[in-house]
Structure formats: C-alpha cells, structure tokens
Amino acid sequence: MELKQLSKTLMINHQEVTFYGNNNIPAMGIFTSALLRSLQQVKSKRIIDVGCGSGVIGIYALIQGCDFVLFNDIQKEALELTSCNLKSNQILDRFQLRQCPFSELDGMELATFDLLTFCAPQFPIKYFSQNPFPNDEQVFRDGGPDGWKILREFLDWYATLKPTPPPAILVFSSILGKSTIRDEIQKRDLRWKHHSSYEFPLRQSLVKAFEQSNALLLEERGIVITPDGKWCKSLHVIEVNTNQTL
Ligand SMILES: C[S@@+](CC[C@H](N)C(=O)[O-])C[C@H]1O[C@@H](n2cnc3c(N)ncnc32)[C@H](O)[C@@H]1O
C-alpha cells in the first residue's frame, strides 16, 4: 500500500508516535484530535475503536496502557492501514482487527468492553453541487445530505444493543445543529455527558454555504466569526450511555 508522504506525529507518554495515512484515509483529522484530548482523562482497559481509519485512537489508547483494543472499520483499506501503523509502532499483540459495519458487531462481545469511541463521518453534502471530497475520502467523511446519516444509524443501533453496551465517546460537529444534537440523543433515551468542546476553522467550502445565513442559524450551528474575520465551528466531545447511572 502506498502511504501518504504526509504523516502525523504525536507525543504520547514522552514517545514520538507516527501515524500514516493514504489517499482515502488521512492519518488523523481534527475530530480525532478533539477526541484524543478527552481520552487523556479516561482510564479504560478494553476499548472498541469504531471507524478506526488509520487506527490512531486505538493505538493512542494502547500506548497509554489500555489492555486491549478491537479495531473496527467498514473499509478493508482502513484495517490494512491500522495494521501498518500498529507494526510501525511495534505493537504486535493486545488487539484484534474487524472489518464490518458497526451494526454487525455482536452485542454480547461489546458488553465485555468498557469504552467505545467513534468519530463518525458527518460531512453534510447538501451544500455542494459537486463532489466536495478531495482524493477518495468519501467513505471517510460522507455524512449524507445533512451530515446525520451515519450518526443516526449509529445511535439507533447503539440505543437498542443488548446487553448494556459500554459508554460511547462521540464527536459531533456543531454544524449538525445544537438542538438537533441534543434531540437526536434524547429521543433514543440515551444519557449523555458533555466532555469538552474545541473551536476549529470552518472549511472554506462551508464558509460559502453559510455566508448568507442569519445570526440565529449561525448560533444554532455553533458558527462564530472571530474579530479578525475567521469563521469557526466547534467540535463537541460527548459521552453517551444507555445506563441510567451515567
Ligand atoms: C471520520 S473517519 C474517522 C477515522 C479515525 N477514527 C480517525 O479518527 O481518524 C470515519 C471512519 O468511519 C468508517 N465508517 C464509515 N461507516 C462505517 C460503518 N458503518 N461501520 C464502521 N466504520 C464505518 C470510515 O471508513 C472511516 O474510517
């Protein structure tokens, strides 16, 4: 497999760790960096990295001392990339790779884990007349017309898992809509806890889509314009749980 020249290096436990991406799957995106900051506070021992992409979240957890990670992705190429990244970081055991849609993961098996993570694809394509994805990143990013396609599928599946699944740490872009995020979680009777939010620049293509919007819509979409004219959105890291005790 041809690996992108552009790799990402993170400092994890005073160790330089490099992650590679390829043409379809970036080494790591801004959603991941938001989720990783939250993972620093989590001391889980068995993690399911759903939609693992390059494997960056699970590998980060393994280097931080997690006992076992189940890497899952719908794309064969993502598991191949994860496998390369595990080898290049000398991680030879304490993991399994599983290629399938998350909806095929077994509830009994999931219940043996204590955390699930997922940075779901959530790019809303309705704002674009032409394919907005650079390279072949469509499966990585495409969230359907309003950005919610995969997240709704995930929340539907997660909310009905039996036995009780582990808590899930998810990242939501504010452009999905503040009240919609809350409603989509609450209508499935999930408990939720806000971990953290981070501001990031809005892609130029999305700035165009929102330029004509009124202040109310920008507020609902968490879009702010900084005093020096930069358009920013927020990424919210949220923990959901089917358990009443969260
Ligand atoms: C935004 S990327 C996140 C990748 C990686 N976790 C990261 O943070 O860089 C979303 C990932 O979800 C995967 N994916 C999309 N639909 C999926 C599904 N139904 N089941 C499992 N993985 C899926 C994509 O292939 C992609 O690798």
The ligand as a Gaussian input file, in Angstrom:
#p B3LYP/6-31G(d) Opt

LIG

0 1
 C      -14.143000      10.422000      10.132000
 S      -13.388000       8.843000       9.923000
 C      -12.550000       8.603000      11.486000
 C      -11.336000       7.699000      11.357000
 C      -10.434000       7.610000      12.581000
 N      -11.110000       7.077000      13.722000
 C       -9.878000       8.937000      12.900000
 O      -10.276000       9.477000      13.906000
 O       -9.043000       9.449000      12.132000
 C      -14.729000       7.756000       9.980000
 C      -14.395000       6.291000       9.760000
 O      -15.614000       5.538000       9.902000
 C      -15.612000       4.494000       8.951000
 N      -17.002000       4.066000       8.740000
 C      -17.960000       4.658000       7.997000
 N      -19.106000       3.974000       8.095000
 C      -18.878000       2.931000       8.935000
 C      -19.689000       1.871000       9.433000
 N      -20.976000       1.757000       9.085000
 N      -19.126000       0.958000      10.261000
 C      -17.817000       1.069000      10.622000
 N      -16.996000       2.060000      10.170000
 C      -17.528000       2.976000       9.352000
 C      -14.940000       5.103000       7.724000
 O      -14.420000       4.097000       6.876000
 C      -13.857000       5.967000       8.379000
 O      -12.641000       5.262000       8.510000

